[in-house]
Amino acid sequence: MIIYRYEYPDGGGPFLTRDGISRTHPEYQFNDNTLYGAVSIEALKNWFKCRNIVLDPALQIVKYDAEVVHEYPDLGEVVVRKDTARKL
């Protein structure tokens, strides 16, 4: 499935590094082989807008093709397997 996500140049998202380390609380680490994204650029922007999350200008939208773990249709959110994620 094609997904879109915000990423820093290091490949991590706004909340976690690519290795799953929390950006705000590095003592927390997630080793679950997942990436979170959205089904469209519009859904991605809306997810952050609805939560009033201000995005760092260094973040960029990145497109992936990956195997789906779980989909939240009402939110436009998708969880994919990190080890299958291929940047497009």
C-alpha atoms as one frame of an Amber mdcrd trajectory, in Angstrom:
protein
   0.000   0.000   0.000   1.153   3.538  -0.714   1.410   5.752   2.375   2.631
   9.267   3.117   4.419  10.423   6.250   6.286  13.394   7.625   9.975  12.700
   8.113  13.141  14.501   9.091  16.215  14.091   6.878  17.364  11.311   9.273
  14.379   9.164   8.191  12.519   9.442  11.488   9.147  11.005  12.038   8.119
  13.961  14.188   7.776  11.830  17.337  10.251   8.952  16.961  13.601   8.424
  15.272  13.848   5.747  12.578  15.131   3.403  15.329  12.028   4.031  17.443
  13.573   6.332  20.052  11.300   9.072  21.367  12.515  12.497  20.255  11.272
  14.177  23.450  11.958  11.368  25.948  14.896   9.304  24.622  14.585   6.892
  27.524  11.542   5.462  25.714  12.172   3.199  22.746   9.771   1.234  20.549
  11.087  -1.863  18.772   7.943  -2.936  16.945   9.008  -2.795  13.253   6.269
  -0.324  12.331   5.917   3.043  10.645   2.832   5.237  10.836   1.551   7.175
   7.871  -1.570   8.218   6.020  -3.424   7.087   2.899  -3.024  10.479   1.228
  -1.220  13.769   1.651  -4.555  15.377   2.525  -5.216  12.778   5.256  -1.684
  13.272   6.605  -2.043  17.054   6.841  -5.526  16.705   8.337  -4.305  14.280
  11.054  -1.841  16.884  12.338  -4.226  19.817  11.850  -7.032  18.148  13.849
  -4.609  17.655  16.743  -3.233  21.211  16.537   0.297  19.886  16.081   2.661
  22.500  14.707   5.148  20.889  12.342   8.833  21.666  12.246   9.724  23.222
   8.860  12.515  20.624   8.553   9.900  17.865   8.121   9.119  16.752   4.604
   6.442  14.498   3.161   7.809  11.124   2.080   5.979   8.473   0.055   6.363
   4.741   0.746   5.087   1.433  -0.530   4.832  -1.099   2.310   2.922  -4.041
   3.766  -0.027  -2.958   5.916  -0.197  -4.035   9.557  -3.329  -2.090  10.439
  -5.517   0.556   8.873  -7.715   3.137  10.611 -10.097   4.133   7.791 -11.935
   6.811   9.772  -8.644   8.592  10.479  -6.906   7.926   7.179  -4.060   6.477
   9.263  -2.083   3.379   8.294   0.490   1.305  10.176   2.969  -0.550   7.949
   5.865  -2.942   8.468   9.081  -0.941   8.552  11.116  -3.793   7.057   8.917
  -3.802   3.934   8.786   0.001   3.517  10.291   1.092   0.220  10.708   4.829
  -0.290   9.263   6.011  -3.613
